[in-house]
Amino acid sequence: MIPHPFGSRTRDEIKALAAQCAGDITRLLHEVSQKTETDVKTAAVETDPRARQIVVGDDQESFDQLCRERRWSDGLPLVPPTPERVARLLTGTRRDPQKVIALLAPAYGAATVEKIAINAAMTGCNAAQMPLLIAAVEALADPEFNLQGIQATTNSATPLVIVSGPLAQELGFNSGINCLGQGVWMNATLGRAIHLMLQNIGGALPGEMDQATQGQPGKFTFCCAENQAGNPWEALHVERGMGAGDSAITVVGASGTLNMNTHAKDADDLLRVIADTMIHPTSNDYWFGGEPWIVMGPEHAAVLKEARLDKPMVQRRLWELSRMPGARFAQKDFDRTRHTRLAELGDTGGDSLFPISPDPGHIGIVVAGGPGTHSVYVPTFGNTRAVTRRITG
């Protein structure tokens, strides 16, 4: 465990920390090698992926108190995951309850189907949501997403979950008015269950593995659906390689949201102000060559469609217009960016224009929201890529 702050340490301090880490690793490995057979068996029982039943008082306060004491809580009241509730959730999938879907970083806890159901029960999910939760876990564990980095960073990054395809409407997900906000049970419970799993299975406890300096409200729940009725382009999951009749989950390593309110009715004018909003010198996307996202309101999407712009054309225009002069970085950040993106951009200076992503296709766009002249800019952790998984049983 390396305590923060880390980035401001001198080279000599870093060398001393590295030496200490090497010693700690050697000591811990030696302690493991000295364990008796009984110790090893005990440890195996403690890390058994199967869930254990715990008896607790039947009142809500006792259960919530237990969750807070054992750090299973996200700070809000939880539903007791009784055997009956978990069993009902397990009817929503054909998979073996003990099947490990993925190991979730940074603790690399085993996300079994049963443990997914337990965390889902705690947020009030139902059986129909189980295939979506399983697909989300698969997506989160994909190395391209970089869950290890997102879970343990000082940044405010957290997964944004986007549901697309027929299931989004069939299950009642909100893709329209206030789609990123409160009020719809399906969005709220699914998003909360996913974030609870990241804490309880992935081990990202705030103040321990989760080192976010401020964090963000999206760490409670952050889920919406694509507004296909208001989308003038092909569906998000189709764009990402799925069939039109499929349903899918896409996870984005989001660092927050920024409302973009503009009444622009000219496509060139609209793209100019959106691109100008994307430009900011404290952005991880510029430092690493990231994958920023735009949750585009249907009214803005209609302006672009009216100008006969398809999504790749929009991405290309935004990519070109959002290039930022190197002189806008803080000097320390410029040095870091120049080094990090050297292989991609070659030698750069203060007059160089830095693209926000390696290529236009790395700017993600999903149409969601209701009436109004608003879209949302979603900067990302930078060193992450969105991952999409088909929803199956």
Secondary structure, 3 states (H helix, E strand, C coil): CCCCCCCCCCHHHHHHHHHHHHHHHHHHHHHHHCCCHHHHHHHHHHCCCCCCCCCCCCCHHHHHHHHHHCCCCCCCCCCCCCHHHHHHHHCCCCCCCCCEEEEECCCCEEEEHHHHHHHHHHCCCCHHHHHHHHHHHHHHCCHHHCHHHHHHCCCCCEEEEEEECHHHHHCCCCCCCCCCCCCCHHHHHHHHHHHHHHHHCCCCCECCCECCCCCCHHHCCCEEECCHHHCCCCCHHHHCCCCCCCCEEEEEEECCCEEEECCCCCHHHHHHHHHHHHCCCCCHHHHHCCCCEEEECHHHHHHHHHCCCCHHHHHHHHHHHCCEEHHHCCHHHHHHHHHHCHHHHCCCCCCCEECCCCCHHHCEEEECCCCCCEEEEECECCCCCCEEEECCC
